[in-house]
């Protein structure tokens, strides 16, 4: 019996892997992920100037604003993008002709025209050929406002030291009263509230693939009447187990390949970026990753990742069992699509709850939802990352999901035994409840 199980599992797995669709899809995934990590290099290769600094030309008719504004823009650049950033290059306009003609058609050139204004200190015009990025506009607006403040205070006979006090940045000392919390981890926690929902997106997609693949395969065997031949040689229990095993092995393989593609993307980026892993447009991303791994949050990943993986695997099994049970009582793909709609809704609810988890801070109901099978694999890790639940809560979620898998196996096998050889498309739910009553 064990040999038959392995044979059916191997056949089912090969049927999924040895297809042109699988090969093509993974080639496109690999290229897409590697390309996403190296987008700046790709744009530069095709003649783009993505990594070139934005040139800001200043027409200073006040004869006193250029140096101050240049210093302020540099401060904004370092403050937002980091110490090694060179996002903006400030230059005096010393060309012949109108400044408007000089920057026309140039997406990487902006211009400030500064004039004296008796009431407002400065009359400022910021020129660009097209729309400006919101971040660029906000940083430059802050720089010009700081410049105006410095000029205004200096003209009021206030000593330079006092001017620096007025426009200087405040050094905020952060203090958290909870001794178990660390100030250096605060930024990492805020970052992970945004990053983690993106991390669980692959689980969401793989679950959809798993449900659809098992349903399509069972329906295909029933449609072609191949099911009768298979069941005449193996028990329904063996057949059911083979489908679940093959489906889960496939998604784990696909998940492993996604991780490999990400690693390839990092390696290629490292090779293309000389001594720096993150450059140009990746300065913010690089800083974000650095903050996470420099904080003690990195040590928490040693238990967050294993617990999340265990919970995801247990949940994969639950979804595959549910997909096999529902597919067994249908006779075609259309019927299965109708029955899998509730599964997709549950999955979507779990995903959106995970995305919005930080907004439910302290709510009892979100903690209760983290124990519910099928959505706990998405929700519990998110809540664990942001500190709304603890390790014990995740372990409880795992145990509840394991018990849920047991119930699906115990009662689902009864439905599967009856359903796979029943070709009636009427009263699907009646067939299910009738099968449950049988011994």
HUDAQUI-V816656 format. One record per residue. N is the residue number from 0. D_FIRST is the distance of its C-alpha to the first C-alpha in Angstrom with 1 decimal. Layout:
# HUDAQUI-V816656
n=N d_first=D_FIRST
n=N d_first=D_FIRST
This chain:
# HUDAQUI-V816656
n=0 d_first=0.0
n=1 d_first=3.8
n=2 d_first=5.4
n=3 d_first=5.1
n=4 d_first=6.3
n=5 d_first=8.8
n=6 d_first=9.8
n=7 d_first=10.6
n=8 d_first=12.3
n=9 d_first=14.1
n=10 d_first=15.3
n=11 d_first=16.5
n=12 d_first=18.2
n=13 d_first=19.9
n=14 d_first=21.1
n=15 d_first=22.9
n=16 d_first=24.3
n=17 d_first=25.3
n=18 d_first=27.8
n=19 d_first=31.6
n=20 d_first=31.8
n=21 d_first=29.8
n=22 d_first=31.9
n=23 d_first=35.1
n=24 d_first=34.5
n=25 d_first=33.9
n=26 d_first=36.9
n=27 d_first=39.0
n=28 d_first=37.7
n=29 d_first=38.5
n=30 d_first=41.9
n=31 d_first=42.6
n=32 d_first=41.8
n=33 d_first=43.6
n=34 d_first=46.5
n=35 d_first=46.8
n=36 d_first=47.2
n=37 d_first=49.8
n=38 d_first=51.6
n=39 d_first=55.0
n=40 d_first=54.6
n=41 d_first=53.5
n=42 d_first=56.5
n=43 d_first=58.8
n=44 d_first=57.5
n=45 d_first=58.4
n=46 d_first=61.8
n=47 d_first=61.3
n=48 d_first=63.2
n=49 d_first=60.6
n=50 d_first=61.4
n=51 d_first=65.1
n=52 d_first=67.2
n=53 d_first=68.9
n=54 d_first=72.6
n=55 d_first=74.9
n=56 d_first=78.5
n=57 d_first=81.2
n=58 d_first=84.6
n=59 d_first=86.5
n=60 d_first=89.8
n=61 d_first=90.3
n=62 d_first=90.7
n=63 d_first=89.0
n=64 d_first=85.4
n=65 d_first=83.6
n=66 d_first=83.0
n=67 d_first=82.0
n=68 d_first=79.6
n=69 d_first=78.1
n=70 d_first=77.5
n=71 d_first=75.9
n=72 d_first=73.5
n=73 d_first=72.5
n=74 d_first=71.9
n=75 d_first=69.7
n=76 d_first=67.7
n=77 d_first=67.0
n=78 d_first=66.4
n=79 d_first=63.7
n=80 d_first=62.1
n=81 d_first=62.6
n=82 d_first=65.1
n=83 d_first=64.1
n=84 d_first=64.3
n=85 d_first=66.8
n=86 d_first=66.0
n=87 d_first=69.6
n=88 d_first=72.5
n=89 d_first=75.9
n=90 d_first=78.8
n=91 d_first=82.4
n=92 d_first=83.2
n=93 d_first=85.8
n=94 d_first=85.3
n=95 d_first=87.8
n=96 d_first=87.5
n=97 d_first=85.9
n=98 d_first=82.8
n=99 d_first=81.3
n=100 d_first=81.5
n=101 d_first=80.0
n=102 d_first=76.7
n=103 d_first=76.4
n=104 d_first=73.2
n=105 d_first=71.9
n=106 d_first=68.8
n=107 d_first=69.0
n=108 d_first=72.7
n=109 d_first=74.1
n=110 d_first=77.8
n=111 d_first=79.7
n=112 d_first=83.3
n=113 d_first=85.1
n=114 d_first=88.6
n=115 d_first=90.8
n=116 d_first=91.0
n=117 d_first=93.6
n=118 d_first=91.7
n=119 d_first=88.1
n=120 d_first=88.8
n=121 d_first=86.5
n=122 d_first=86.1
n=123 d_first=82.7
n=124 d_first=81.1
n=125 d_first=77.5
n=126 d_first=76.9
n=127 d_first=73.7
n=128 d_first=73.0
n=129 d_first=70.2
n=130 d_first=68.2
n=131 d_first=67.7
n=132 d_first=64.5
n=133 d_first=64.7
n=134 d_first=64.2
n=135 d_first=66.9
n=136 d_first=69.3
n=137 d_first=68.8
n=138 d_first=69.2
n=139 d_first=72.3
n=140 d_first=73.8
n=141 d_first=73.4
n=142 d_first=75.1
n=143 d_first=78.1
n=144 d_first=78.5
n=145 d_first=78.7
n=146 d_first=81.1
n=147 d_first=83.3
n=148 d_first=83.3
n=149 d_first=84.4
n=150 d_first=87.2
n=151 d_first=88.4
n=152 d_first=88.6
n=153 d_first=90.2
n=154 d_first=92.9
n=155 d_first=93.6
n=156 d_first=95.0
n=157 d_first=92.0
n=158 d_first=91.4
n=159 d_first=88.5
n=160 d_first=86.9
n=161 d_first=86.9
n=162 d_first=85.5
n=163 d_first=82.5
n=164 d_first=82.0
n=165 d_first=82.0
n=166 d_first=79.5
n=167 d_first=77.5
n=168 d_first=73.8
n=169 d_first=73.2
n=170 d_first=71.2
n=171 d_first=69.0
n=172 d_first=67.8
n=173 d_first=64.5
n=174 d_first=64.1
n=175 d_first=61.1
n=176 d_first=61.9
n=177 d_first=58.3
n=178 d_first=58.0
n=179 d_first=54.2
n=180 d_first=54.7
n=181 d_first=56.0
n=182 d_first=58.4
n=183 d_first=56.8
n=184 d_first=53.4
n=185 d_first=55.1
n=186 d_first=55.0
n=187 d_first=51.4
n=188 d_first=50.4
n=189 d_first=52.3
n=190 d_first=50.7
n=191 d_first=47.2
n=192 d_first=47.9
n=193 d_first=48.3
n=194 d_first=45.8
n=195 d_first=42.7
n=196 d_first=42.3
n=197 d_first=42.1
n=198 d_first=39.5
n=199 d_first=37.1
n=200 d_first=37.6
n=201 d_first=34.7
n=202 d_first=32.4
n=203 d_first=33.8
n=204 d_first=33.3
n=205 d_first=29.7
n=206 d_first=28.8
n=207 d_first=30.4
n=208 d_first=28.4
n=209 d_first=25.1
n=210 d_first=25.9
n=211 d_first=27.1
n=212 d_first=24.4
n=213 d_first=21.5
n=214 d_first=23.8
n=215 d_first=24.9
n=216 d_first=21.4
n=217 d_first=20.2
n=218 d_first=23.7
n=219 d_first=23.6
n=220 d_first=20.4
n=221 d_first=22.1
n=222 d_first=25.5
n=223 d_first=24.4
n=224 d_first=22.4
n=225 d_first=19.3
n=226 d_first=17.5
n=227 d_first=17.7
n=228 d_first=16.1
n=229 d_first=13.2
n=230 d_first=12.7
n=231 d_first=13.2
n=232 d_first=10.0
n=233 d_first=7.7
n=234 d_first=8.8
n=235 d_first=11.7
n=236 d_first=10.4
n=237 d_first=7.7
n=238 d_first=10.5
n=239 d_first=13.1
n=240 d_first=11.6
n=241 d_first=11.4
n=242 d_first=15.0
n=243 d_first=16.3
n=244 d_first=15.1
n=245 d_first=16.5
n=246 d_first=19.6
n=247 d_first=20.3
n=248 d_first=19.8
n=249 d_first=22.2
n=250 d_first=24.9
n=251 d_first=24.8
n=252 d_first=25.2
n=253 d_first=28.0
n=254 d_first=29.6
n=255 d_first=29.6
n=256 d_first=31.3
n=257 d_first=33.9
n=258 d_first=34.8
n=259 d_first=35.2
n=260 d_first=37.5
n=261 d_first=39.5
n=262 d_first=39.9
n=263 d_first=41.0
n=264 d_first=43.5
n=265 d_first=45.0
n=266 d_first=45.2
n=267 d_first=46.9
n=268 d_first=49.2
n=269 d_first=50.1
n=270 d_first=51.0
n=271 d_first=53.0
n=272 d_first=54.8
n=273 d_first=56.3
n=274 d_first=56.8
n=275 d_first=55.8
n=276 d_first=52.3
n=277 d_first=53.9
n=278 d_first=57.0
n=279 d_first=59.0
n=280 d_first=57.3
n=281 d_first=54.6
n=282 d_first=57.1
n=283 d_first=56.2
n=284 d_first=52.4
n=285 d_first=53.0
n=286 d_first=55.1
n=287 d_first=52.6
n=288 d_first=49.8
n=289 d_first=52.3
n=290 d_first=53.3
n=291 d_first=49.7
n=292 d_first=49.0
n=293 d_first=52.5
n=294 d_first=52.1
n=295 d_first=50.2
n=296 d_first=47.7
n=297 d_first=46.0
n=298 d_first=45.0
n=299 d_first=43.5
n=300 d_first=41.0
n=301 d_first=39.3
n=302 d_first=37.9
n=303 d_first=38.1
n=304 d_first=35.8
n=305 d_first=32.9
n=306 d_first=33.2
n=307 d_first=33.3
n=308 d_first=30.3
n=309 d_first=28.2
n=310 d_first=29.4
n=311 d_first=28.8
n=312 d_first=25.1
n=313 d_first=24.6
n=314 d_first=26.5
n=315 d_first=24.6
n=316 d_first=21.5
n=317 d_first=23.6
n=318 d_first=24.9
n=319 d_first=21.6
n=320 d_first=20.3
n=321 d_first=23.6
n=322 d_first=23.5
n=323 d_first=20.2
n=324 d_first=21.4
n=325 d_first=24.8
n=326 d_first=23.5
n=327 d_first=21.4
n=328 d_first=24.6
n=329 d_first=26.6
n=330 d_first=27.0
n=331 d_first=28.8
n=332 d_first=29.6
n=333 d_first=32.9
n=334 d_first=31.5
n=335 d_first=29.1
n=336 d_first=32.1
n=337 d_first=34.0
n=338 d_first=31.3
n=339 d_first=30.7
n=340 d_first=34.5
n=341 d_first=34.4
n=342 d_first=31.8
n=343 d_first=34.2
n=344 d_first=37.1
n=345 d_first=35.5
n=346 d_first=34.7
n=347 d_first=38.2
n=348 d_first=39.7
n=349 d_first=37.9
n=350 d_first=39.1
n=351 d_first=42.7
n=352 d_first=42.8
n=353 d_first=41.8
n=354 d_first=44.5
n=355 d_first=47.1
n=356 d_first=46.0
n=357 d_first=49.2
n=358 d_first=51.3
n=359 d_first=49.8
n=360 d_first=50.9
n=361 d_first=51.2
n=362 d_first=49.8
n=363 d_first=47.7
n=364 d_first=45.8
n=365 d_first=44.3
n=366 d_first=43.1
n=367 d_first=41.4
n=368 d_first=39.8
n=369 d_first=38.3
n=370 d_first=36.0
n=371 d_first=34.6
n=372 d_first=31.0
n=373 d_first=30.6
n=374 d_first=34.2
n=375 d_first=34.3
n=376 d_first=32.6
n=377 d_first=35.7
n=378 d_first=38.3
n=379 d_first=37.8
n=380 d_first=38.1
n=381 d_first=41.2
n=382 d_first=42.8
n=383 d_first=41.9
n=384 d_first=43.7
n=385 d_first=46.8
n=386 d_first=46.9
n=387 d_first=46.5
n=388 d_first=43.6
n=389 d_first=42.6
n=390 d_first=39.5
n=391 d_first=38.9
n=392 d_first=38.7
n=393 d_first=36.1
n=394 d_first=34.0
n=395 d_first=34.4
n=396 d_first=33.3
n=397 d_first=30.1
n=398 d_first=29.4
n=399 d_first=30.2
n=400 d_first=27.9
n=401 d_first=25.0
n=402 d_first=25.8
n=403 d_first=26.1
n=404 d_first=22.5
n=405 d_first=21.4
n=406 d_first=23.4
n=407 d_first=22.0
n=408 d_first=18.4
n=409 d_first=19.5
n=410 d_first=21.8
n=411 d_first=20.4
n=412 d_first=17.1
n=413 d_first=19.3
n=414 d_first=21.2
n=415 d_first=18.3
n=416 d_first=16.9
n=417 d_first=20.4
n=418 d_first=21.6
n=419 d_first=19.3
n=420 d_first=20.5
n=421 d_first=24.0
n=422 d_first=26.4
n=423 d_first=29.5
n=424 d_first=31.2
n=425 d_first=33.6
n=426 d_first=33.4
n=427 d_first=30.5
n=428 d_first=31.3
n=429 d_first=31.8
n=430 d_first=28.3
n=431 d_first=27.0
n=432 d_first=29.1
n=433 d_first=28.4
n=434 d_first=24.6
n=435 d_first=25.2
n=436 d_first=27.2
n=437 d_first=24.6
n=438 d_first=22.7
